[in-house]
Amino acid sequence: MKLTPFVLAIGLTTLAAGAQAAGTANVNVQNKCDKPQAYKVETTGSALDTSLPPRSSKSTKLNHGDRIKVGGNVVHTVAASSDGKTVIVCNKSNR
């Protein structure tokens, strides 16, 4: 019985270390178009459908591995190098 709390502590420490290893990044999502732009943020086990008003941006904290999709296409996968990066979900020259 005395071994159980010790094993549990090791398991929780390993779980916490794994969660910290994933990391986060602050990403600026930007819409350069004259119309609202829908996009999706996919995370492990969930997805968020959202949109940006015309010519606006939003800073958001995402986990490494999260994906930003526009029209079903991945436009960015979040990594350590994404911190402070601007991800454009609509560019006026593309419309």
Protein Blocks (a to p, Z undefined) as FASTA:
>chain_A
ZZmmmmmmmmmmmmmmmmmmnopaddddddfbfbdcddddddehiacdddddehiadddd
ddehiacdeehiafbdcdfklgopacdfbdfklZZ
